[in-house]
Amino acid sequence: MPASQKKKPLVIVTRKLPDAIETRLMELFETRLNEDDKPMSAAQLVDAAKHADVLVPTVTDRIDARVLSQAGPKLKLIASFGTGVDHIDLDTARQRGITVTNTPGVLTEDTADMAMALVLATARRMGAGERLLRSGKWTGWSPTSMLGARLQGKRLGIIGMGRIGQALARRARGFGLAIHYHNRRRVHADTERELEATYWESLDQMLARMDVVSVNCPHTPATFHLLSARRLKLMKPGAIVINAARGEVIDENAMVRMLRAGELAGAGLDVYEHEPQVNPKLLELESVVLLPHMGSATLEGRIEMGEKVLINIKTFADGHKPPDRVLATMI
């Protein structure tokens, strides 16, 4: 059959994407969009998997064994809109011959910006200050009001020194923070020298010495509750925790207990263990800055993510290996 008459693959998109990306998807493929942007239920995801040649989920759609076990024989590509892949059962996908792609790299700077913003906002109590002003209860400047912590000369411990961790380190150096990190593997010596970063093989030992700890690793079975109750107890009472990665990496209940008891000075969070539900006890704390998972939320970033999805689908539809394949061994 001539290429011009070749049947277009059916692409089912689970959430609203930027207009330019949706327009291009419709031009290139037979496409079903989610125009009202309501998250699909588990039953709707199963139905999509039964009919699609290509499924385009987001990081909040659980594409687990239950969904994949009911996928139709046509489903050969899951082109996920996002970097993390902990929402997809990669082993089951591989067993069923389904290729999985993601959108790495394009969100690095945006997410690092937000992580640095959370460091600043938490250390300097910006959330509490803004709430005070909006409440109408601010009575003016005072020498002892809204006292936070100076960043210059403090130690930042980065958990996960990948693209985002390194981008955060570059920003943090500009604020006078000393860079420390824990990673599965030590980064290249040139990178360490550039960032003036100190490697800690022992996460426990690093945690005990840091003033700020930032989570920048993916959520995998190995990193679930990596910051456990035991490890959080190792931290200094004046330390703050930053998380712009995945909520499941921290034992949230243990962190809340310590924040309430004054055993941690504060937390800056963009992600939560049970999103979109947020622990109500977190909402009561003045020492935390809470954001609605918006670390990568820039128009430029979302469009670049969509362009990667398009390239992955087009390459796959043309019979080639897509550039952003995810392998089960990667997690």
C-alpha positions as CSV (number, residue, x, y, z in Angstrom):
1,M,0.0,0.0,0.0
2,P,1.4,3.4,-0.9
3,A,2.5,5.5,2.1
4,S,-0.2,8.1,1.3
5,Q,-2.9,5.4,1.7
6,K,-1.4,3.8,4.8
7,K,-4.0,3.7,7.6
8,K,-3.2,6.3,10.3
9,P,-2.8,4.9,13.8
10,L,-5.5,5.7,16.4
11,V,-3.9,7.9,19.1
12,I,-5.9,8.3,22.3
13,V,-4.9,11.2,24.6
14,T,-5.9,11.1,28.2
15,R,-5.7,14.8,29.1
16,K,-5.9,18.2,27.5
17,L,-2.6,19.2,25.9
18,P,-1.4,22.5,24.5
19,D,-3.5,23.6,21.5
20,A,-0.6,23.5,19.1
21,I,0.2,19.9,20.1
22,E,-3.4,18.7,19.8
23,T,-3.7,20.4,16.3
24,R,-0.5,18.6,15.1
25,L,-1.7,15.3,16.5
26,M,-4.9,15.6,14.6
27,E,-3.1,16.5,11.4
28,L,-0.8,13.5,11.6
29,F,-2.9,10.7,13.2
30,E,-6.5,9.6,13.9
31,T,-6.7,11.2,17.3
32,R,-9.2,11.2,20.2
33,L,-8.7,14.1,22.6
34,N,-9.9,14.7,26.1
35,E,-11.4,18.1,25.6
36,D,-12.9,18.6,29.1
37,D,-9.6,17.6,30.7
38,K,-11.2,15.5,33.4
39,P,-8.9,12.6,34.5
40,M,-9.9,9.3,33.0
41,S,-11.3,6.7,35.4
42,A,-9.7,3.2,35.5
43,A,-12.5,1.9,33.3
44,Q,-12.0,4.6,30.8
45,L,-8.2,3.9,30.7
46,V,-9.0,0.2,30.1
47,D,-11.4,1.2,27.2
48,A,-8.7,3.4,25.7
49,A,-6.1,0.7,25.9
50,K,-8.5,-1.7,24.2
51,H,-9.0,0.5,21.2
52,A,-5.8,2.6,20.7
53,D,-2.8,1.9,18.6
54,V,-1.0,4.6,20.6
55,L,-2.0,5.7,24.1
56,V,-0.8,9.1,25.4
57,P,-1.2,9.2,29.2
58,T,0.2,11.7,31.7
59,V,2.1,11.1,34.9
60,T,-1.2,11.0,36.9
61,D,-2.7,8.1,34.9
62,R,-2.1,4.7,36.4
63,I,-1.3,2.4,33.5
64,D,-0.9,-0.7,35.7
65,A,-1.1,-4.4,35.1
66,R,-4.9,-4.3,35.3
67,V,-5.1,-1.8,32.4
68,L,-2.4,-3.4,30.4
69,S,-3.8,-7.0,30.8
70,Q,-6.9,-5.8,29.0
71,A,-5.2,-3.8,26.3
72,G,-6.2,-4.7,22.7
73,P,-3.7,-6.3,20.3
74,K,-3.3,-3.0,18.4
75,L,-1.8,-1.2,21.3
76,K,2.0,-1.1,20.6
77,L,3.1,2.2,21.9
78,I,2.5,4.2,25.2
79,A,3.9,7.7,24.5
80,S,3.7,9.2,28.0
81,F,3.5,13.0,28.4
82,G,6.0,13.4,31.2
83,T,9.4,12.3,32.4
84,G,8.6,10.0,35.3
85,V,7.4,6.5,34.4
86,D,6.5,5.1,37.8
87,H,2.8,5.3,36.8
88,I,3.4,2.6,34.1
89,D,3.9,-1.1,34.7
90,L,7.0,-1.3,32.5
91,D,7.5,-5.1,33.0
92,T,3.9,-5.9,31.9
93,A,4.3,-3.5,29.0
94,R,7.4,-5.3,27.9
95,Q,5.9,-8.7,28.3
96,R,3.0,-7.6,26.0
97,G,5.3,-6.2,23.4
98,I,4.3,-2.6,24.1
99,T,7.0,0.1,23.7
100,V,7.0,2.9,26.3
101,T,8.4,6.4,25.7
102,N,8.7,9.5,27.9
103,T,9.8,13.1,27.5
104,P,13.1,13.5,29.2
105,G,15.3,16.6,29.4
106,V,12.9,19.3,28.5
107,L,11.7,20.0,32.1
108,T,15.1,20.2,33.7
109,E,15.5,23.9,34.0
110,D,11.8,24.6,34.9
111,T,11.9,22.0,37.7
112,A,15.2,23.2,39.0
113,D,13.9,26.7,39.1
114,M,11.0,25.6,41.2
115,A,13.2,23.5,43.6
116,M,15.4,26.6,44.1
117,A,12.3,28.7,44.6
118,L,11.1,26.3,47.3
119,V,14.5,26.5,49.0
120,L,14.2,30.3,49.2
121,A,10.5,30.4,50.1
122,T,10.9,27.8,52.9
123,A,14.1,29.2,54.4
124,R,12.8,32.8,54.4
125,R,9.2,31.9,55.4
126,M,7.7,33.5,52.3
127,G,4.5,31.4,52.5
128,A,3.8,32.4,56.1
129,G,4.6,36.1,55.3
130,E,2.2,36.2,52.3
131,R,-0.6,34.6,54.4
132,L,0.0,37.1,57.2
133,L,-0.2,40.0,54.7
134,R,-3.4,38.7,53.0
135,S,-5.0,38.1,56.4
136,G,-5.0,41.8,57.2
137,K,-3.2,41.1,60.5
138,W,0.2,42.6,59.6
139,T,0.9,45.6,61.8
140,G,4.2,46.7,60.3
141,W,7.9,45.9,60.4
142,S,9.3,44.5,63.6
143,P,12.9,43.4,64.5
144,T,11.8,39.9,65.5
145,S,9.0,39.3,63.1
146,M,9.1,36.6,60.4
147,L,12.7,35.6,61.1
148,G,13.9,32.9,58.7
149,A,17.3,31.4,57.9
150,R,20.2,32.8,55.9
151,L,21.2,30.6,53.0
152,Q,24.8,31.9,52.5
153,G,27.2,29.4,53.9
154,K,24.7,26.7,54.5
155,R,24.9,23.1,53.3
156,L,22.5,21.8,50.6
157,G,22.3,18.0,50.3
158,I,20.9,16.8,46.9
159,I,19.4,13.4,46.8
160,G,19.7,12.4,43.1
161,M,22.3,14.1,41.0
162,G,20.8,13.7,37.6
163,R,20.0,16.5,35.2
164,I,17.7,18.3,37.6
165,G,19.9,17.8,40.7
166,Q,22.8,19.3,38.8
167,A,20.7,22.2,37.5
168,L,19.6,22.9,41.1
169,A,23.2,22.8,42.3
170,R,24.2,25.4,39.7
171,R,21.5,27.7,41.0
172,A,22.2,27.0,44.7
173,R,25.9,27.9,44.3
174,G,24.8,31.4,43.2
175,F,23.1,31.8,46.6
176,G,26.3,30.7,48.5
177,L,25.2,27.2,49.4
178,A,27.8,24.5,49.7
179,I,26.8,21.6,47.5
180,H,26.7,18.0,48.7
181,Y,25.0,15.0,47.1
182,H,24.1,11.4,47.3
183,N,23.5,9.4,44.1
184,R,23.4,5.7,43.0
185,R,26.6,6.4,41.2
186,R,29.2,9.1,41.7
187,V,29.0,11.7,39.0
188,H,32.0,12.5,36.7
189,A,34.9,14.2,38.3
190,D,34.6,17.1,35.9
191,T,31.0,17.7,37.0
192,E,32.0,17.5,40.7
193,R,34.7,20.1,40.1
194,E,32.3,22.4,38.2
195,L,29.7,22.3,40.9
196,E,32.3,22.1,43.8
197,A,30.1,19.2,45.0
198,T,31.0,16.8,47.8
199,Y,29.8,13.2,47.2
200,W,28.4,11.1,50.1
201,E,28.3,7.4,49.6
202,S,26.3,7.1,52.8
203,L,22.9,8.9,52.7
204,D,22.6,8.6,56.4
205,Q,25.8,10.4,57.0
206,M,24.9,13.2,54.6
207,L,21.5,13.8,56.1
208,A,22.9,14.3,59.6
209,R,25.1,17.2,58.4
210,M,22.8,19.2,56.0
211,D,20.9,22.4,56.5
212,V,18.7,21.9,53.4
213,V,17.9,18.5,51.8
214,S,16.4,18.4,48.4
215,V,14.8,15.3,46.8
216,N,15.6,15.1,43.1
217,C,15.4,11.4,42.4
218,P,12.7,9.5,40.6
219,H,10.2,7.3,42.4
220,T,11.0,3.6,42.0
221,P,10.6,0.6,44.2
222,A,14.1,1.3,45.5
223,T,13.4,4.9,46.4
224,F,9.9,4.5,48.0
225,H,10.2,6.1,51.5
226,L,13.9,6.6,50.9
227,L,13.5,9.4,53.4
228,S,12.0,7.1,56.0
229,A,11.1,8.0,59.6
230,R,14.5,6.7,60.7
231,R,16.4,8.8,58.2
232,L,14.4,11.9,58.8
233,K,15.3,11.6,62.5
234,L,18.9,11.9,61.5
235,M,18.4,15.4,60.3
236,K,19.2,18.5,62.3
237,P,16.2,20.2,64.0
238,G,17.0,23.4,62.1
239,A,17.1,21.6,58.7
240,I,14.5,22.0,55.9
241,V,13.2,19.4,53.4
242,I,12.5,20.3,49.8
243,N,10.7,17.9,47.4
244,A,9.9,18.8,43.7
245,A,10.4,15.2,42.5
246,R,7.9,12.6,43.8
247,G,5.9,12.5,47.0
248,E,6.4,8.8,47.6
249,V,10.1,9.2,48.2
250,I,9.4,10.7,51.6
251,D,7.5,9.1,54.5
252,E,5.0,12.0,54.6
253,N,3.4,11.0,57.9
254,A,6.7,10.8,59.7
255,M,7.8,14.2,58.2
256,V,4.5,15.8,59.4
257,R,5.0,14.5,62.9
258,M,8.5,15.9,63.0
259,L,7.4,19.3,61.7
260,R,4.7,19.5,64.2
261,A,7.1,18.6,67.0
262,G,9.7,21.2,65.9
263,E,12.2,18.4,65.0
264,L,12.4,19.9,61.5
265,A,12.4,23.6,60.7
266,G,10.3,23.5,57.6
267,A,9.4,21.9,54.3
268,G,8.9,23.1,50.7
269,L,6.7,20.6,48.8
270,D,5.4,20.6,45.2
271,V,4.5,16.9,45.3
272,Y,2.7,14.6,47.8
273,E,2.5,11.0,48.7
274,H,-1.2,10.6,47.8
275,E,-1.8,13.2,45.1
276,P,-4.1,15.0,44.6
277,Q,-5.0,14.5,48.3
278,V,-2.8,16.5,50.6
279,N,-2.4,15.5,54.2
280,P,-4.7,17.9,56.2
281,K,-2.1,18.2,58.9
282,L,0.4,19.7,56.4
283,L,-2.2,22.4,55.6
284,E,-2.2,23.4,59.3
285,L,1.6,24.0,59.5
286,E,3.0,27.5,59.1
287,S,6.5,26.2,58.5
288,V,5.7,24.6,55.2
289,V,5.4,26.0,51.6
290,L,2.9,23.9,49.6
291,L,2.5,24.1,45.8
292,P,0.1,22.1,43.5
293,H,2.6,20.0,41.5
294,M,3.6,22.9,39.3
295,G,7.3,22.5,39.1
296,S,7.3,21.8,35.4
297,A,4.4,24.1,34.6
298,T,5.7,26.5,32.0
299,L,4.1,26.9,28.6
300,E,7.4,26.4,26.9
301,G,8.1,23.2,28.8
302,R,4.6,21.8,28.1
303,I,5.0,22.5,24.3
304,E,8.4,20.9,24.3
305,M,7.0,17.8,26.0
306,G,4.3,17.6,23.4
307,E,6.8,17.9,20.6
308,K,8.7,14.9,22.1
309,V,5.5,12.9,22.2
310,L,4.9,13.8,18.5
311,I,8.4,12.7,17.5
312,N,8.1,9.5,19.4
313,I,4.8,8.6,17.8
314,K,5.8,9.6,14.3
315,T,9.1,7.7,14.5
316,F,7.3,4.6,15.8
317,A,4.5,4.9,13.1
318,D,7.2,5.1,10.4
319,G,8.6,1.8,11.6
320,H,11.7,3.0,13.5
321,K,12.7,2.9,17.2
322,P,11.5,6.1,18.9
323,P,14.2,8.2,20.5
324,D,12.9,8.3,24.0
325,R,12.3,4.6,24.7
326,V,12.1,3.6,28.3
327,L,13.4,0.2,29.3
328,A,12.3,-1.7,32.4
329,T,15.9,-1.9,33.5
330,M,16.1,1.9,33.6
331,I,14.1,2.2,36.8
